[in-house]
Structure formats: structure tokens, C-alpha cells
């Protein structure tokens, strides 16, 4: 399979590989890579259609995470040892992230429970988004 080139709503996405190809390259399952993404260890780009696109740097990060997991380092430890570089939006500015959402919620004087009640999302999910442990799709946030 050849590397995929695509564009997203934020502009061009770097040339890369889809999740199945990366999984085969590093000798892992695609479901493990999805789990690591939910745990905040990986952050591949997304195509306009939602496909995960891994750049060469992302593939190298997968290899490093795999090595650290083989040494029995847990996900929070890996996040501390290998901080994720910030993703930029199409204009080159840092993309909004959890800490910004938390500051907006607190500026309105809203607790997690109140935000949960108003949004219909669980307080634990909102907390995870704010801590950067997980991300939220546009559909979830709409």
C-alpha cells in the first residue's frame, strides 16, 4: 500500500500511512494503536473522511511507545516521558486543547457536574478531555 496524501478541514495533511499499514510495520494490531490514541500516547492526523494518517514521525513514536510498553512503563508514565508536540491548526496556531476548555468552563464558574448536565456528556469524559487523556470528535462536541 502506498502512503496516503489527503487534506483535512484545517488544510493539507502530511503524507503518511493508514493505521493497518503502520500496525503491520511495527508488528502490532490496529486495535492497540487505537487504544494508545485513546490513552493520549499517539495523535495521528485525520483525513477529511476521518481516517488516521501516520507520518514518519508518528511511526517512530509508535515504535518508541511500543518499546516503553515492553519495559512495563504505563500510559501516564509514557505521556510524562514523551510529551506530545502540540498540533497546529491550518493557520499555524496551537489547536484548542483540554486545558483551554477547562479554563473556559472555570471562567463561567461551572463545575464538571454542571457542564456534564448541560452537555449530556459524562463528567468523567469531560474531565478526561480537559486533562488531555482523550479527545472528542466534532460530533461529540456539537
N, C-alpha and C positions, 0 to 999 in steps of 0.2 A: 504494500500500500504506500502511496506517495504522501508526503506531508501535505496537510491541508492549508490553503490560504483562504481567508474569508474576511468579512467586515462585520462589525457589530454596530449597535446604536451609538456607541462612543467613537466610532471611526474604525480604521483598519486594525485588524488583529494580526499579530506576528505570525509568520509561517510556523506551522507546528504539526503535531501528530495527534490523532484521536486517542481516546483512553484505551481502547483494545490493543492498539499498536504499542503504546507505552507499556501496558501490562505485560505483553509478550517480551518486549525488550529487556525488562528488568526481572522477568520470571515471577510475576505475581498475578493475582486476579484483579480484574477491573473493580470488583466489589470492595477490595481492600483499599484501592485508590480512592473510591467514593467515600469510604469510611474516614480515611485520613483527611479528605477535604472537609467533611462534616466536623472533624475534630480540630480544624484550623491549621493542619500541618501543610496542606497544599492549597494553592489558589490558582488553578489554571484559568486561562482566558475562556470566554464563551463566544461562540459564533452567534450570528443573528438568530439561528434556529435552536440555540441552547446547547449545542454540542461542546464538550470540553475540548479545548485546544491546548496542548502542551508544547511549549517552546523547548529548545535545547536546555536552557537554564532550568526550566521546570523538571525536565527529565533528570538532570543532575541532582536536583533537590530530592526527587523521588528516591534516587539511589542513596543519598545521604540519610534520608529518613529511614529507609529500609535497613541500612547498616546500624543506625542508632537503636531501632526497634530490636534488632538481633542482639544488641548489647543490653537489652531489657530496660531501656530508657522509656518512660511513659510519655504520653502525648503532651501534658503540661511541661515536662522537662525538655522535650524537644522544642516546644514553642519558645521556651526561655533561651535555649542554646542556639537556636536558629531563627531569629526573628524574621518575619516575612517582610520583604521590601514593600512599601506602600504601592498600591495600584493607582495609576493616574487616569483621570477622565480624558476625554477627547481633546480638551484644551490644555492638557499638561498639568492640571491642578490635582492635588490629592483627592481621591474619591471619598465621598462621605463614608464614615465608618461608625462602629458601635459607640465609641466614646463621645462622638458628636451627637448621636441620638440620645445618649444618656444626659448630656448637658442640656439639650433642648427640653427633655422631659422634666429635669430638675428645675430648669428656668421657669417652667409653668407650674412648679410646685406639685407635681403629680407623682404619686407613688407607683411602684411597679404594679401593685394590685389595681389601682385606678386605671392605669394605662391598659392593663390586661382586660379589665371590664369594658372599657371603651372600644378596644380594637377587636375583641373576641379571640385574641391570642393568649396562650397561657403565660403566666408571669415567669415561669422558668424559661420558656422560649425567648421572651423579650430580654431577660437577663443574659442569656447565652449570646444573643445578638449584640447586646451592649458590651459584653466582655470580649467580643471578637471570636468566641468559640465556634460559632456557626454563622452562616449568612442567611439572608432572607431574600427570596425571589421577589421580583416586582409584583407578581400576582399576590403573594402573601401580604406585601406592604400596601397594596391598593385598597 
